Each structure stands twice: as C-alpha cells, then as structure tokens.
Amino acid sequence: MLDLTIIPATNAAALPDAPMGLRHWIGGAWVDSADGATSERRSPAHGVPVSVAAKGGRAEAEAAVAAARKAFDTGAWPRSSGKDRATLLLKVADLIDRDRAAIAQQEVLESGKPISQAMAEIEGAADLWRYAAALARTQAGDSHNSLGPDMLGLVLKEPIGVVSLITPWNFPFLIISQKLPFALAAGCVAVVKPSELTPGTTVMLGEILQEAGLPEGVCNIVLGYGDPVGEVLTTDARVDMVSFTGSTGVGKRITAAASATLKKVSLELGGKNPQVIFADADLDQAADAIAFGIYFNAGECCNSGSRIIAHEDVAAALVEKIVALSRKVPFGDPLDPRTQVGAIISPEHLAKIDGYVRGAVAAGAHVALGGGALEVGGLGAQFYQPTIVTDVRPEMAIAREEVFGPVLSVLTFRTADEAIALANDAAYGLSAGVWSRDISTCLDFVRRVRAGTIWTNTWMDGFSELPFGGFKESGQGRELGRYGLEEFLEVKTVQMRIGQTRGAWVE
Ligand code: NAD
C-alpha cells in the first residue's frame, strides 16, 4: 500500500450526460467540417467521452484565413478606437466571470487538471482580458520634435494584421487568453487553433466573443490537428504572424514552415527549469515551493521546476522534507475540490514520463519516492505517482529533457560557480529559481543565469503586468505585460517636412 494521499472517484454526478458538440467558427458562422469528420475526446481521469469536435481539414483552415484577411483588410476592427476595443474586451472578461464554473468544468474534463486549479486559471484568464483592455487604451507611438526646425518625426504603432494563434493542451483557456486579448487590443484579427486534445473551452470563448459583439471574421476558430490545420495557418501567405505555444520540436518546425513567407513568429516553448538551493536557504519554504513547482498541473507545465540543484550540505535534509510533503499532496479525482493533482493527459504521455524514470534508474539514479503509474480507486491508472529521483547526473536525459510529469530530479553542487554552470547547462532557458537568505547570492544568480523569468525565494508567481517568455530554445518574443501587446504591433515611421526649407537636390 502506497503511503500517499489519494482521492478516489467521488464526484460521478458531475460527469456530463453527453459529450459537448464543437464546431469551427469561421467568418461569424458555426460550421461542421465539409467532409463531416469529427474527433472524440475522453476525460483522461474518467474515461468517458466529454467532447466531439469537428475535425478540420485544409478547406476549413483556408476559409478561416480568408475570413480573417477580409476582416483585416476591409472590416472595422483594425480601424476602431482603443476605447471601443477596450469596451469589448472588458465585456468578454465579465462574461468569462459569469461562465467561470462551466468553463472550468470542461477544462477539467478534457485535460484532467483539478477543478480548484481550473477555477483559479479561468479567474486569471479574465484578468488578462481586463489588463489587455487597459493596454488598448493606453498604447501609443513616439513623436520626434528635435530633428530640426523643418521636420517632425512620428512613430506609429499599427496592428500587424492576420495572426495565427496555436495553443497546447496543458492550459488551454489561460494560454489563449495570453494571446488573443493582446492581439485584439492591438487591432489584429485572429485564426485560433486549440490543441486537438482540449478544444472545448476555446469554443466556449468563441461563443463569449460572439455574445460580446465581436464583428464577424475578427476571430475565427478552426479545430483539428497540426497536419493539416496548423500547417495551413503557418504557411498561408495571407497570414502575417504566427504566435505559438507548445513543444520546442513543433516550434522549430513552425519557424521553418513560416520562413517561406517570412511571417513574424513568436514562440513560447518548453523548459527544464532549475531551482538552486544554497546552504543558507529556508529549507521549509523551499521544500513547499519545490512540491508546488513539480506537482502543479501534474508537472505538465512549461514552468515545471523539474531540476533541483541543491548544495550538498543540505541536499539530504531537503529531499527528506520534499518526500514528506509529497506524501501529503492529494492526487486523484480532478472533479473533487480537495484534489491538487489530477490525471495525465494521455496513456502515451504517461508511458513517456515513466520511460524517463526507468532510463534514469538504469543510468544509476535512485528513486526516493514514487516511480510508476498510480491506481486511483474508481478511476483507473492514468495517473502518475509523485516521484523524486536523486543522484541525478547532468548528462542524464532526465536532467536535460522536459519530462512533463510529476517527476523531480535532484542534482547537487559545492560552489556557487558550479551551481550557476549547472543551471545554465541546458538547451532551454524559460525560468529559473534561487533560494538563499543572502541577497548578494540571489542577485549574482539573477544576473548570470540565462532564463526569461527568475524567481528568488519563490516559485511560479505570475502577473498580467510582467512579461513572460524564454531564452535559448524556450522561445522567442514575450507574452504578458506591455511587451505582450508590442508583439502584435508593426512600427511605421513617418517623416513630415514643415514648409520648404530643404535646399533643392537638383540645382
Ligand atoms: P505540441 O507542440 O505537441 O502542440 C501544440 C499545438 O501545436 C497543438 O495545437 C498542435 O495541434 C499544434 N501542432 C502540432 N504540430 C504542428 C505543426 N506542424 N504546425 C502547426 N501546429 C502544430 O505541444 P503540446 O504537447 O500540446 O504542449 C506541451 C508543450 O507545450 C510542452 O513542451 C510545454 O513546455 C509547452 N508549453 C510552453 C509554454 C510556454 O509558455 N513557454 C506554455 C505551455 C506549454
């Protein structure tokens, strides 16, 4: 018997009687695929069908791009005032709040994440729509009044145009809300493709946008797979920019696909995020944050704090504390409000997670806790045990690659230089953390570690105001904050002569 906290199936009444039917949203109309193709999604935790989505082909993707192009070239949205855009975005935020429970429920059913977490994510998403509304009214260009008495220079910010927004399955509603409100605030129009595994809440967002009065064709949603829908959205010459969140492998393919038409590409990709724990750290606080960082969203999180680099004097004590906390984290039925860790997205992904643990053990690492699928009473075994792997060496796959599961790797160090070298020893550079009571130790780490976000004595806080994105193979460009709007803006320089003071070029 495992000494873990497991929440068995307790909330069968919350399962839907029938799967949600989902259609594409193209040019303001909800449509099925021309060939009638659909794909079914089953709850990873409960095994029952929870959505049946139209499965898009080339025809649907091209129709959506055409609708978006028309809306951008001839429609009112790109030419509307910041005030009007903000008014609509605020209305969307209110409607998200109204529908929060229903959106969270569908998110749980398709992704397997716990309901309490999904509720918090939908609340956070509404805040992003409100924040983007504020940006819509306050963004402005520059003026140059010091170019000489006869010259005035202006720098205008214009919407970049038609943007393809492609999202993953791990935070479906939150991630589209990191992109779409900022694109709309900028005056862009969008074609959205959610993950084939989690299409439901993006469609619910489309319904909200329609209710809020977004003009036809300004946002289009095409459901389906990378091939062919994603391929059309990244190669079609009528698309001006691709904003993608997902794996680094697909991000590289998208960059290559977009290069033929030189679209702007913005990428939020994977991470292998280190947390360095110095000997003077508050180990209790660190252990709690480490447990949060590795088990949040079952570790299926780009910001997963999956690589612990602990000073060798405190590593054993720290692991002991993390093991004790791990036993207390409630794993199980994601529909139960007590649950903090839910199901794994698919059986294939679960096998991949387990493969990393097996590979590490074969390479000489040790499993301090967990290390296998977790059987949850009444729900089956598409869950993974909280797992802590010690004696990990930097060259092992588990230390270098994104496991994307509730699996913590523990490495050790002696000197600060060694710790910083280990932290930087990755192809990724999404986020990193440092734990020390010495501010100089923290600031040295902040300045020398190459990652887009650095947390000191905390992990995975996030704010709409603060930009988010990666160094190295974790991506390019930024979301959130003012930078999140800038990504969707093009810069136009205007040079205006005042009077006829310049001498003739031809005498
Ligand atoms: P994925 O790359 O497999 O898929 C992401 C999306 O891309 C899906 O909608 C998919 O259908 C689509 N797609 C697949 N092939 C495509 C192609 N050739 N052209 C266009 N679109 C294509 O990723 P996933 O498994 O859904 O999500 C997990 C990954 O996302 C992890 O690597 C994680 O780190 C990353 N992620 C990053 C962030 C971040 O902000 N940095 C946030 C969340 C997730």
Boltz pocket constraint, residues with backbone or C-beta under 6 A from the ligand:
constraints:
  - pocket:
      binder: B
      contacts: [[A, 166], [A, 167], [A, 168], [A, 169], [A, 170], [A, 171], [A, 175], [A, 193], [A, 194], [A, 195], [A, 196], [A, 224], [A, 225], [A, 226], [A, 227], [A, 229], [A, 230], [A, 231], [A, 234], [A, 245], [A, 246], [A, 247], [A, 248], [A, 250], [A, 251], [A, 253], [A, 254], [A, 268], [A, 269], [A, 270], [A, 271], [A, 301], [A, 302], [A, 303], [A, 402], [A, 404], [A, 430], [A, 470], [A, 474], [A, 475]]
      max_distance: 6.0
